[in-house]
């Protein structure tokens, strides 16, 4: 349900985001039920990735109601009246869900039960119950089925909501080779269609599992789950029940106590992924108050390993012919469904479709005297959490919130990303009403580890002569050789140059940087300006990295190619070798000349910078 997030009386404002979202793979199917409202679903069609028309069935008829599902307009409630079998905070006794979802983009309508205005109140004079043995199916475009290739991954998501509060059954979505026969409730007790196969999301066959969500499959019509093949007489046999730790219970009340909680079911299908060519099905249920992310999906799997078939007994792993999967089928009792997506990435099935992508949401929950604040975050970004008692106040008037670990930058507390999710705890304020918003900014690059233009002198740089002739020295000043540069880089006064004039013969000289601490770094890069002006034959120049403690060279030489004749200062970049990372290091610029006397300036170095990547 789209609304401000409320944490008791702490109201939460919207997230302000300037980041570009993650790159999508390919959205293959999107069914938002964008049909004329107040019409039956049977005979409707045309959604992305589907072919043909929906066929839907509901055993119960009467009072002018046909045996079909009904399409409701988004933003309006269904008109279904509750039986009061389960408590709800809704005083009117009517179903409250309106087809919108707080953490998922929605469009079109939603489908399932008829409402009280369409077919009398379920507690009224009609006979039977609404939504008995519901089934519905639509065909998949062959181009969608063609993507189910070995070594690839297919993601599926859909929204399911309980339609009535007695004898419900989770709507089991099955990516299948055959539709469910009308009135069969998908034949959850023994198979699908005429011996067909497919992957599904639970909802039976044992009685106690009809409201639970878990991975299952049909193989030649035989229903199987984590327990193995389930016999047709297992409806009341506890031995075949999927245990609590291997499933999700279909939520009926939302966080405010109203009936009709949004259950977002996400399926990951990895085709022919196991060593023996078996497929892997993984199923996770999220709620409207959860942050939807692939990391959260994998975390749920880690907590409940049997939610993925890769952890099932070897003899029970699915190995199906996915090239036959050309049908989407739903089956169960008394439900609404919406926002069916099928794609190649997680993000596609929670964000893709014709409706605009929603910005990430702030999630705030009360934890005793504290507030727990969460938002979806992105690599390379940082955040500022702001708070105000006046929602209409201009942004500069909102206070920057100091969360543990934030960095104070002139009174603004900058928060590092911990992608994919930032979670922070602060003391609950004493105000009766307070709003929160979070701003996202591109993370500035870390300051250079070394940045030197030599206009203030040599500093801690050290020049060394390695030969006995002493014909050439590294000298700092304005170059003035017979050829080559006559200034430092960009016309500056200073550069390190070989003799600040013409270099001598038989020379071997080194220029060393100050010590640089590369500990804790994943990488670094040296950039400098060089002017190469030598005879092009026997003279060489090398960049090396040496450990300060014992002068041992770390990593290979980097040749500066003194055969090149520069006509101006050239920017040269050298990656810091992996051997130097984690060490205290000096950079060495080494110049060696041959025995030929030449009227050239040799090598000049200026504007040395060592940068490190963002953490």
Secondary structure, 3 states (H helix, E strand, C coil): CCCCEEECCEEECCCECCCCCCCCCCEEEEECCCCCCCEECCCCECCECEEEEEEEECCCCECCECCCCEEEECCCCCCCECCCCCCCCCCCCECCCCCCCCCCCCCCEEEECCCCCCCCCCCCCCCCCCCCCEEEEEEECHHHHCCCCCCCEEEEEEEEEECCCCCCEEEEEEEECCCCCCCCHHHCCCCCCCCCCEEEEECCCCHHHCCEEEEEEEECCEEEECCEECCCCCCCCHHHCCCHHHCEECCCECCCCCECCCEEEEEEEECCCCCCCCCEEEEEEEECCCCCCHHHHHHHHHHCHHHEHHHCCHHHCCCCCHHHCCEEEEEEECEEEEEEEEECCHHHHHHCCCCCCCCCCCEEEEECCEEEEEEECCCCEEEEEEEECCCCCCHHHCEECCCCCCEEECCEEEEECCCCEEEEEEECCCCCCCEEEEEEEECCCCCCCEEECCCCCCCCCEEEECCCCCCCCEEEECCCCCCCCCCCHHHCCCEEEECCCCCCCCCEEEEECCCEECCCCCCCEEEEEEEEECCCCCCEEEEEEEECCCCCECCCCEECCCCCCCCCCEEEEEECCHHHCCCEEEEEEEEECCCCCCCCCEEEEEEEEEECCCC
